[in-house]
Amino acid sequence: MSADTNLMPIPGAVDPVPVARAAVPRADGLVELVGLPREKIRAEFEAAGLEPKQAKLRAKQVWHWIYNRGVTDFSAMSDIAKGQRPWFAERFAISRPEVVEAQVSSDGTRKWLLKTHDGHDFEMVFIPDADRGTLCVSSQVGCTLNCRFCHTGTMQLVRNLEPAEIVGQVMLARDALGEWPSQPEGRMLTNIVMMGMGEPLYNFDNVRDALKIVMDGDGLGLSRRRITLSTSGVVPMMARAGEEIGVNLAVSLHAVTKEIRDEIVPLNRKYGIEQLLEACAAYPGANNARRITFEYVMLKDKNDTDEHARELVRLIRRYRLPAKVNLIPFNPWPGASYECSDPDRIRAFSNIVFEAGISAPVRTPRGRDIDAACGQLKTAAERKRRAKVPSAA
């Protein structure tokens, strides 16, 4: 199927709020059940002709098979009457994003190139560590924010991912890791970060609805303490995110002056550093046990001086923020305008912040050899299409 390549209208570079485009119906006309809340599944079953009492029972059973067993085929649902299973299969789907390509880095990081049902590519990454395994989940196909250090930011936004496509990434990772039936103990996939392609707060409703299923004790059962949502600073949506989703907050700060942040995170021209930090201070649930993470990419001769480190400390103290700072060595990509700060410079920056009593670990780059590191996600299929050379006749 060829992709629908109409881009979402974008009002402007300074305020790149995407205009939501209606979800694209499946070509086969089936109703996708992944990503729907239980009550909506029940309503769909009733609308398709089941009696209310039976619709409620079947919704409970199907929910369990989808999210606890990882089943994608109604024929495997042993507690549903054998004769009724084809009836469900004719009307409903339990899908995953299509896997176009899966890569494994030399350090164990895994990256998947995925395709939506209407033919658009996006990526997700799994990062295993000794004590945890983190899935980096995408929220959009492309991005509007144009952050200068980020490869994804060089793509145009095609569309928001739907709840099924967001939840589907987590389920696909569970498939790949062999983690069905779902259980709270002994998982490799322990944490989720909404740090893949896109700005999650520009796809708020879909991200919220998907994460509610991920956090549901009868759903995928991940604690909200193990989920982090990263934003470039969409200030008006931050309080809602705290109230309606309630997960950990990470903020892509990357600079401590208006001039530099305006350049590398253009959204700063709309929501400045002071506004952003005020929103962080007001974020529901933030405290010393649940600190806000500030992401800070280290760019040589741009944002990495001792003065910048001291200003970062001053800002965190001024707004009394329960915070830690993740220092991210810049991951280069072809055509990037920046270089990574020298290791000694990064250490000196980290020490200044750390000596002020603020945690400032340096993130170890992961998956660089498969372009899976922070800021590198840009679909491999897009690169391959541009690189293809017609063969000689």
C-alpha positions as CSV (number, residue, x, y, z in Angstrom):
1,M,0.0,0.0,0.0
2,S,1.4,3.4,-0.8
3,A,1.6,5.9,2.0
4,D,-0.7,8.9,2.3
5,T,2.0,11.6,2.0
6,N,-0.1,14.7,2.7
7,L,1.6,16.5,5.5
8,M,-0.3,17.9,8.5
9,P,-0.7,21.7,8.2
10,I,1.7,23.6,10.4
11,P,1.0,27.2,11.2
12,G,4.6,28.3,11.5
13,A,8.2,27.6,12.7
14,V,7.9,29.4,16.0
15,D,4.5,27.9,17.0
16,P,4.5,24.5,15.2
17,V,1.3,23.1,16.7
18,P,0.1,20.4,14.4
19,V,-3.5,20.4,13.3
20,A,-4.8,17.0,14.2
21,R,-5.8,14.9,11.2
22,A,-8.6,12.3,11.5
23,A,-7.5,8.7,12.1
24,V,-7.2,6.7,8.9
25,P,-9.6,3.8,8.9
26,R,-8.2,0.3,8.2
27,A,-8.4,-0.8,4.6
28,D,-10.1,-4.1,5.6
29,G,-12.9,-2.3,7.5
30,L,-12.2,-4.2,10.8
31,V,-12.4,-2.4,14.1
32,E,-9.0,-2.4,15.9
33,L,-9.3,-3.4,19.5
34,V,-5.8,-2.6,20.6
35,G,-5.7,0.8,22.2
36,L,-9.4,0.9,23.1
37,P,-10.4,1.1,26.8
38,R,-12.4,-1.8,28.1
39,E,-15.7,0.1,28.1
40,K,-15.2,1.0,24.5
41,I,-14.5,-2.7,23.6
42,R,-17.8,-3.6,25.3
43,A,-19.6,-0.9,23.4
44,E,-18.2,-2.1,20.1
45,F,-19.2,-5.7,20.8
46,E,-22.7,-4.5,21.7
47,A,-22.9,-2.4,18.5
48,A,-21.9,-5.4,16.5
49,G,-24.9,-7.4,17.8
50,L,-24.0,-9.0,21.1
51,E,-26.5,-8.8,24.0
52,P,-25.3,-6.3,26.7
53,K,-24.6,-9.0,29.3
54,Q,-22.6,-11.1,26.8
55,A,-20.8,-8.0,25.4
56,K,-19.6,-7.2,28.9
57,L,-18.3,-10.8,29.5
58,R,-16.7,-11.1,26.1
59,A,-15.0,-7.7,26.5
60,K,-13.5,-8.8,29.8
61,Q,-12.3,-12.1,28.3
62,V,-10.8,-10.5,25.1
63,W,-9.1,-7.8,27.1
64,H,-7.3,-10.5,29.2
65,W,-6.2,-12.4,26.0
66,I,-4.9,-9.2,24.4
67,Y,-3.0,-7.6,27.3
68,N,-2.1,-10.5,29.6
69,R,-1.5,-13.3,27.0
70,G,-0.4,-11.3,24.0
71,V,-2.8,-13.2,21.7
72,T,-3.5,-11.7,18.3
73,D,-5.8,-14.3,16.9
74,F,-9.4,-15.0,18.2
75,S,-9.0,-18.7,17.4
76,A,-6.6,-19.0,20.3
77,M,-9.1,-17.6,22.8
78,S,-10.1,-20.9,24.5
79,D,-12.8,-19.6,26.8
80,I,-14.8,-18.1,23.9
81,A,-17.2,-20.6,22.3
82,K,-15.4,-22.2,19.3
83,G,-18.4,-21.3,17.0
84,Q,-18.3,-17.7,18.0
85,R,-14.6,-17.0,17.4
86,P,-15.0,-16.6,13.6
87,W,-17.7,-14.0,14.2
88,F,-15.2,-11.9,16.1
89,A,-12.5,-12.4,13.5
90,E,-14.8,-11.1,10.8
91,R,-15.4,-7.9,12.6
92,F,-12.5,-7.1,14.8
93,A,-8.7,-7.0,14.6
94,I,-5.9,-7.3,17.2
95,S,-2.9,-5.9,15.5
96,R,0.7,-4.9,15.9
97,P,2.6,-2.3,13.8
98,E,4.3,-4.1,10.9
99,V,8.0,-4.8,11.4
100,V,9.9,-3.6,8.3
101,E,13.4,-4.2,9.8
102,A,14.9,-5.1,13.2
103,Q,18.5,-4.3,14.1
104,V,20.6,-5.2,17.1
105,S,23.6,-3.1,18.1
106,S,26.9,-4.4,19.4
107,D,25.9,-3.2,22.9
108,G,22.6,-5.1,22.8
109,T,20.4,-2.1,21.9
110,R,17.6,-3.1,19.6
111,K,15.9,-0.8,17.0
112,W,12.8,-1.6,15.0
113,L,11.6,0.1,11.8
114,L,7.8,-0.1,11.9
115,K,5.1,0.6,9.5
116,T,1.5,1.9,10.2
117,H,-1.5,0.3,8.5
118,D,-1.6,3.2,6.1
119,G,2.0,2.9,5.1
120,H,4.1,5.3,7.2
121,D,7.4,4.4,8.8
122,F,8.5,5.1,12.4
123,E,11.0,3.7,14.9
124,M,11.2,2.3,18.4
125,V,14.3,1.3,20.5
126,F,14.9,-1.1,23.4
127,I,17.9,-0.4,25.6
128,P,18.8,-3.3,28.0
129,D,20.8,-2.7,31.2
130,A,21.9,-4.9,34.0
131,D,19.0,-3.8,36.3
132,R,16.4,-2.6,33.8
133,G,15.2,-2.6,30.2
134,T,13.9,0.6,28.7
135,L,11.7,0.9,25.6
136,C,11.9,4.2,23.8
137,V,8.4,4.8,22.3
138,S,7.4,7.1,19.4
139,S,4.3,9.3,19.5
140,Q,4.3,10.7,16.0
141,V,5.5,9.9,12.5
142,G,8.1,12.7,12.2
143,C,8.1,15.8,14.3
144,T,7.4,19.6,13.9
145,L,9.8,20.9,16.4
146,N,12.9,21.3,14.3
147,C,15.3,21.0,17.3
148,R,18.7,21.7,15.6
149,F,20.6,18.8,17.3
150,C,18.0,16.2,16.6
151,H,17.9,14.1,13.4
152,T,14.2,13.4,13.8
153,G,13.6,17.1,13.8
154,T,14.8,17.2,10.2
155,M,11.7,15.2,9.2
156,Q,8.4,16.7,8.5
157,L,5.4,15.6,10.6
158,V,3.2,13.2,8.7
159,R,0.6,12.3,11.4
160,N,0.1,11.5,15.0
161,L,0.3,7.9,16.0
162,E,-3.0,6.4,17.3
163,P,-3.4,4.7,20.7
164,A,-3.2,1.2,19.0
165,E,0.1,2.2,17.4
166,I,1.6,3.5,20.7
167,V,0.4,0.6,22.9
168,G,1.3,-1.7,19.9
169,Q,5.0,-0.8,20.3
170,V,5.0,-2.0,23.9
171,M,3.2,-5.2,22.9
172,L,5.6,-5.8,19.9
173,A,8.6,-5.4,22.3
174,R,7.0,-8.0,24.6
175,D,6.5,-10.3,21.6
176,A,10.2,-10.0,20.7
177,L,11.4,-10.5,24.2
178,G,9.1,-13.5,24.8
179,E,7.4,-11.8,27.8
180,W,3.9,-13.3,27.5
181,P,1.9,-14.1,29.6
182,S,2.3,-10.7,31.3
183,Q,3.7,-10.8,34.8
184,P,5.1,-8.1,37.1
185,E,8.3,-9.9,38.1
186,G,11.3,-10.9,36.0
187,R,10.6,-8.7,33.0
188,M,13.3,-7.5,30.7
189,L,11.1,-4.6,29.7
190,T,10.7,-2.7,32.9
191,N,10.6,1.0,31.9
192,I,9.1,3.1,29.1
193,V,10.2,6.5,27.9
194,M,8.1,8.6,25.6
195,M,11.3,9.9,23.9
196,G,11.0,8.3,20.4
197,M,9.9,10.2,17.3
198,G,7.6,13.1,17.9
199,E,6.5,15.5,20.7
200,P,4.1,13.5,23.0
201,L,2.3,16.6,24.2
202,Y,1.3,17.5,20.7
203,N,-0.5,14.1,20.5
204,F,-1.8,14.4,24.1
205,D,-5.1,12.5,23.9
206,N,-3.7,9.5,22.1
207,V,-0.6,9.3,24.4
208,R,-2.8,9.6,27.5
209,D,-5.2,6.9,26.3
210,A,-2.4,4.5,25.4
211,L,-0.5,5.0,28.6
212,K,-3.6,4.4,30.6
213,I,-3.7,0.9,29.1
214,V,0.0,0.4,29.7
215,M,-0.4,1.4,33.4
216,D,-3.7,-0.5,34.0
217,G,-3.1,-3.3,36.5
218,D,-5.3,-5.6,34.4
219,G,-3.7,-4.2,31.2
220,L,0.1,-4.2,30.6
221,G,0.6,-3.5,34.2
222,L,3.6,-1.1,34.2
223,S,3.8,1.3,37.2
224,R,3.5,5.0,36.4
225,R,6.8,5.3,38.4
226,R,8.5,3.4,35.6
227,I,7.2,5.6,32.7
228,T,8.7,8.9,31.7
229,L,7.2,11.4,29.3
230,S,9.7,13.8,27.6
231,T,8.6,17.1,26.3
232,S,10.5,19.9,24.5
233,G,8.5,22.3,26.7
234,V,4.8,22.5,25.5
235,V,4.0,24.6,28.6
236,P,0.2,24.7,28.3
237,M,-0.1,20.9,28.3
238,M,2.3,20.1,31.1
239,A,-0.1,20.5,34.0
240,R,-2.7,18.4,32.2
241,A,0.0,15.7,31.6
242,G,0.6,15.6,35.4
243,E,-3.1,15.5,36.3
244,E,-4.4,13.1,33.6
245,I,-1.4,10.8,33.0
246,G,0.7,11.3,36.1
247,V,4.0,9.8,34.9
248,N,7.5,11.1,35.4
249,L,8.4,14.2,33.5
250,A,11.6,14.8,31.5
251,V,12.2,18.2,29.8
252,S,14.5,18.8,26.9
253,L,16.2,21.9,28.2
254,H,19.6,21.8,26.4
255,A,20.4,25.5,27.1
256,V,20.2,28.0,29.9
257,T,20.0,31.3,27.9
258,K,17.2,32.6,25.7
259,E,19.6,33.2,22.8
260,I,21.0,29.6,22.7
261,R,17.8,27.8,23.4
262,D,16.0,29.9,20.8
263,E,18.5,28.5,18.3
264,I,18.6,24.8,19.3
265,V,15.0,24.4,20.5
266,P,12.9,26.8,18.4
267,L,9.9,26.2,20.6
268,N,11.6,28.4,23.2
269,R,10.6,31.4,21.2
270,K,7.0,30.6,22.1
271,Y,7.4,29.2,25.6
272,G,10.6,30.7,27.2
273,I,12.8,29.2,29.8
274,E,11.2,31.0,32.7
275,Q,7.7,29.9,31.6
276,L,9.0,26.4,31.2
277,L,10.6,26.2,34.6
278,E,7.5,27.7,36.3
279,A,5.5,24.9,34.7
280,C,8.0,22.4,36.0
281,A,7.8,23.8,39.5
282,A,4.0,23.4,39.3
283,Y,4.1,19.8,37.8
284,P,1.7,17.7,39.9
285,G,3.5,15.0,41.9
286,A,7.0,16.3,41.5
287,N,9.1,15.9,44.6
288,N,12.5,14.6,45.8
289,A,11.3,11.0,45.3
290,R,10.0,11.8,41.8
291,R,12.4,14.3,40.4
292,I,12.0,16.1,37.1
293,T,14.7,15.1,34.6
294,F,16.3,17.8,32.6
295,E,17.8,16.5,29.3
296,Y,20.9,18.5,28.3
297,V,22.7,17.6,25.1
298,M,26.4,18.6,25.2
299,L,27.3,20.7,22.2
300,K,30.9,21.8,21.7
301,D,31.4,25.5,22.2
302,K,27.7,26.1,22.3
303,N,26.2,25.3,25.7
304,D,29.0,23.5,27.6
305,T,31.0,26.2,29.5
306,D,31.5,26.4,33.3
307,E,29.3,29.5,33.2
308,H,26.5,27.6,31.5
309,A,26.7,24.9,34.3
310,R,26.6,27.5,37.0
311,E,23.6,29.2,35.4
312,L,21.8,25.8,35.2
313,V,22.4,25.3,39.0
314,R,21.1,28.9,39.6
315,L,17.9,28.3,37.6
316,I,17.2,24.9,39.4
317,R,17.7,26.6,42.8
318,R,15.7,29.7,41.9
319,Y,12.6,27.6,41.0
320,R,13.2,25.1,43.8
321,L,13.0,22.2,41.4
322,P,13.4,18.6,42.6
323,A,15.6,17.8,39.6
324,K,18.3,15.8,38.1
325,V,20.2,16.6,34.9
326,N,20.9,14.0,32.3
327,L,24.0,15.1,30.3
328,I,23.8,13.6,26.8
329,P,26.9,13.5,24.6
330,F,25.8,14.8,21.2
331,N,25.3,11.9,18.7
332,P,26.5,13.2,15.3
333,W,24.6,12.5,12.1
334,P,25.3,13.5,8.5
335,G,24.7,17.3,8.0
336,A,24.5,18.2,11.7
337,S,25.6,21.7,12.6
338,Y,27.2,20.7,15.8
339,E,30.0,18.6,17.4
340,C,30.0,16.8,20.7
341,S,31.7,18.4,23.6
342,D,35.1,16.9,24.6
343,P,34.9,14.3,27.4
344,D,36.9,16.5,29.8
345,R,34.5,19.4,29.2
346,I,31.5,17.2,29.9
347,R,33.1,15.9,33.1
348,A,33.9,19.5,34.2
349,F,30.3,20.5,33.5
350,S,28.9,17.5,35.4
351,N,31.2,18.2,38.4
352,I,29.9,21.8,38.8
353,V,26.3,20.6,38.8
354,F,27.0,17.6,41.0
355,E,29.0,19.7,43.6
356,A,25.9,21.9,43.9
357,G,24.0,18.9,45.2
358,I,22.2,18.1,41.9
359,S,22.6,14.7,40.3
360,A,24.2,15.1,36.8
361,P,25.0,11.7,35.3
362,V,26.5,11.5,31.8
363,R,24.4,9.3,29.7
364,T,26.4,6.6,27.9
365,P,25.5,6.7,24.2
366,R,23.8,3.4,23.2
367,G,23.1,1.9,19.8
368,R,25.2,4.5,17.8
369,D,26.2,1.8,15.3
370,I,22.5,1.3,14.3
371,D,21.5,5.0,14.6
372,A,19.5,4.2,17.6
373,A,21.1,6.7,20.0
374,C,19.4,9.8,21.5
375,G,18.5,12.3,18.7
376,Q,19.3,9.9,15.9
377,L,15.9,8.4,15.0
378,K,15.1,9.1,11.4
379,T,13.5,6.2,9.6
380,A,16.0,4.1,7.8
381,A,13.5,3.4,5.0
382,E,13.5,7.1,4.2
383,R,17.3,7.1,4.0
384,K,17.4,4.0,1.9
385,R,14.8,5.3,-0.6
386,R,17.0,8.4,-1.2
387,A,20.1,6.2,-1.5
388,K,18.7,3.9,-4.1
389,V,20.4,4.1,-7.5
390,P,18.6,2.6,-10.5
391,S,20.4,-0.4,-11.8
392,A,21.9,-0.3,-15.3
393,A,19.7,-1.9,-18.0
